[in-house]
């Protein structure tokens, strides 16, 4: 089967699982051939060798397996990161969180940051690349994210800036930290997700409890108790009011919520009345 015929065949197979089946057919064939999409156009009549392997990746995507797991890579910010099952695929929305945190780092001359729930390492890697003075401790409670994050950290030679640590939240972080950043699990247990998410991505990185905001509230308490000045987190679109009420109850200097590109509430930045640690 030629390249052109293979793309048309794959697009038909992907009609039920993809919003843009022709586009994803081209991406999968590019991955299979290890060529860019322009090659597909200029070599449309070439025969596709090892077609069985291409059929296999198309079948996986037809079953709603995320494209990023199939190719082992995800595009994020200005880089590509290794990903695999057991690690949350980084989302474009998290780039907004990074930009907000970057503004605080520049304004406050911050040099020490902790990330809760490192996942693929997306947040820590991008921040470390942007700020050479930054020292980061990135935590996760699961082994696979720590392994994948280490791979991505090492790919960009950031070993001197990023330390990975197995920890529940920041329980194992006793160093002086100026800012904590996190994209934690914040989805309610009974919320219905698409098959490509709930059937493949790690549940421990998605669901934040029965209501969904339990882990967010615990992070806020933990950061406050450790007398860290800044906390920046993603959250669910419907969690602004309960989180506002929660911080009003426990007391913070300020909380600012931000929206994603679709206009939904997506996260917050808290400034605590941090004391000087002895």
MARSEBA-753532 format. One record per residue (C-alpha): z, y negated, x negated; residue in one letter. Coordinates in pm, whole numbers, padded with zeros to 5 digits, always signed. Example, Ala and Ser with C-alpha at 12.3 -4.5 7.8 and 13.67 -1.06 7.14 Angstrom:
# MARSEBA-753532
+00780+00450-01230a;+00714+00106-01367s;
This chain:
# MARSEBA-753532
+00000+00000+00000x;-00089-00345-00134x;+00150-00638-00171x;+00006-00809+00135x;+00025-00492+00345x;+00379-00423+00224x;+00500-00766+00329x;+00351-00728+00677x;+00501-00380+00712x;+00846-00495+00599x;+00839-00796+00831x;+00793-00566+01130x;+01089-00353+01017x;+01309-00663+00989x;+01227-00824+01324x;+01554-00714+01485x;+01784-00796+01194x;+01651-01123+01050x;+01579-01469+01186x;+01293-01505+00937x;+01161-01151+00886x;+00845-01251+00698x;+01041-01467+00455x;+01298-01196+00390x;+01024-00937+00348x;+00881-01154+00072x;+01224-01196-00090x;+01290-00822-00087x;+00949-00742-00230x;+00997-01007-00500x;+01325-00839-00586x;+01166-00495-00591x;+00883-00609-00817x;+01108-00842-01022x;+00853-01118-00970x;+00868-01459-00801x;+00714-01526-00460x;+00415-01703-00613x;+00321-01371-00777x;+00299-01216-00429x;+00038-01474-00330x;-00171-01453-00645x;-00159-01071-00657x;-00181-00993-00284x;-00424-00704-00340x;-00217-00529-00610x;-00072-00191-00520x;+00307-00172-00481x;+00436+00107-00701x;+00755+00304-00630x;+00715+00218-00263x;+00997+00457-00165x;+01246+00229-00339x;+01111-00071-00150x;+01139+00121+00177x;+01503+00187+00094x;+01597-00179+00047x;+01409-00275+00362x;+01595-00005+00557x;+01927-00141+00429x;+01840-00492+00542x;+01716-00359+00878x;+02068-00222+00929x;+02201-00578+00882x;+02332-00528+00530x;+02345-00876+00374x;+02053-00961+00149x;+02295-01073-00124x;+02457-00728-00148x;+02117-00562-00168x;+01999-00777-00460x;+02348-00816-00613x;+02326-01193-00635x;+02400-01503-00428x;+02273-01858-00471x;+02558-02109-00466x;+02573-02474-00564x;+02347-02493-00872x;+02392-02135-00996x;+02346-01769-00906x;+02654-01548-00887x;+02689-01172-00901x;+02821-01025-00574x;+02884-00676-00445x;+03051-00510-00145x;+03419-00594-00149x;+03354-00960-00233x;+03291-01234+00020x;+02944-01385-00009x;+02983-01757-00092x;+02868-01990+00185x;+02699-02331+00164x;+02995-02484+00352x;+03216-02420+00051x;+03002-02658-00154x;+03151-02939+00058x;+03501-02826-00041x;+03401-02832-00407x;+03263-03186-00379x;+03584-03310-00215x;+03800-03142-00479x;+03576-03287-00752x;+03645-03637-00622x;+04021-03578-00643x;+03995-03429-00994x;+03802-03734-01117x;+04021-03990-00940x;+04354-03834-01038x;+04248-03711-01385x;+04357-03361-01292x;+04351-03094-01561x;+04534-02799-01398x;+04410-02624-01084x;+04487-02295-00911x;+04250-02117-00676x;+04384-01880-00412x;+04149-01593-00326x;+03896-01610-00606x;+03636-01380-00446x;+03319-01397-00654x;+03463-01682-00857x;+03232-01936-00691x;+03479-02223-00664x;+03644-02175-01003x;+03317-02126-01189x;+03153-02436-01042x;+03460-02655-01098x;+03506-02534-01456x;+03139-02605-01531x;+03173-02956-01385x;+03497-03043-01570x;+03532-02919-01925x;+03895-03035-01944x;+03997-02820-01648x;+04228-02521-01688x;+04231-02289-01389x;+04436-01995-01270x;+04241-01802-01007x;+04424-01540-00803x;+04330-01255-00577x;+04524-00965-00432x;+04231-00721-00457x;+04080-00561-00768x;+03709-00588-00682x;+03706-00969-00653x;+03894-00999-00981x;+03636-00775-01149x;+03336-00961-01005x;+03490-01301-01075x;+03547-01195-01436x;+03180-01101-01464x;+03070-01440-01332x;+03322-01626-01546x;+03202-01446-01856x;+02834-01503-01770x;+02895-01877-01795x;+03131-01846-02097x;+03431-01993-01914x;+03697-01758-02049x;+03884-02048-02212x;+03905-02237-01883x;+03959-01971-01616x;+04240-01717-01616x;+04223-01449-01350x;+04548-01316-01213x;+04637-01054-00952x;+04870-01221-00708x;+04951-01260-00343x;+04853-01624-00289x;+05029-01812-00574x;+05337-01593-00596x;+05260-01514-00962x;+05173-01870-01061x;+05471-02048-01218x;+05282-02288-01444x;+05268-02657-01361x;+04971-02703-01130x;+04837-03033-00995x;+04599-02904-00726x;+04540-02583-00531x;+04204-02502-00376x;+04127-02212-00145x;+03874-02067+00095x;+04118-01819+00249x;+04076-01577+00541x;+04109-01785+00859x;+03933-01590+01135x;+04135-01451+01428x;+04156-01072+01444x;+03982-01051+01783x;+03698-01292+01701x;+03356-01130+01737x;+03145-01159+01423x;+02783-01066+01359x;+02714-00715+01232x;+02595-00837+00893x;+02940-00992+00840x;+03195-00766+01006x;+03031-00436+00909x;+02979-00520+00543x;+03194-00804+00411x;+03560-00739+00319x;+03791-00780+00617x;+04076-00896+00395x;+03860-01198+00303x;+03772-01278+00666x;+04067-01229+00899x;+04371-01452+00860x;+04597-01290+01117x;+04627-01245+01493x;+04567-01616+01558x;+04377-01679+01237x;+04572-01966+01084x;+04877-01769+00972x;+04762-01741+00611x;+04666-02108+00599x;+05014-02205+00711x;+05170-01977+00448x;+04954-02137+00178x;+05065-02484+00288x;+05431-02379+00272x;+05392-02211-00066x;+05218-02510-00224x;+05480-02746-00082x;+05765-02530-00213x;+05613-02524-00562x;+05598-02906-00551x;+05225-02922-00616x;+05073-03254-00515x;+04732-03155-00373x;+04596-02876-00154x;+04235-02843-00038x;+04136-02560+00199x;+03865-02443+00428x;+03966-02357+00784x;+03826-02250+01119x;+03647-02495+01348x;+03926-02470+01610x;+04230-02499+01382x;+04260-02875+01333x;+04514-02941+01610x;+04755-02654+01531x;+04744-02733+01158x;+04803-03103+01225x;+05106-03011+01436x;+05230-02775+01166x;+05216-03030+00884x;+05376-03292+01109x;+05665-03049+01151x;+05716-02961+00784x;+05632-03305+00648x;+05350-03405+00411x;+05240-03740+00271x;+04895-03714+00433x;+04636-03471+00564x;+04267-03547+00592x;+04031-03315+00778x;+03661-03288+00702x;+03356-03153+00886x;+03070-02929+00778x;+02702-03024+00801x;+02688-02895+01159x;+02966-03133+01261x;+03239-02870+01301x;+03587-02917+01158x;+03578-02710+00839x;+03873-02793+00617x;+04146-03027+00504x;+04297-03200+00204x;+04675-03241+00193x;+04867-03474-00036x;+05230-03370-00063x;+05527-03580-00160x;+05542-03385-00485x;+05846-03419-00707x;+05841-03396-01083x;+05904-03036-01180x;+06184-02982-01428x;
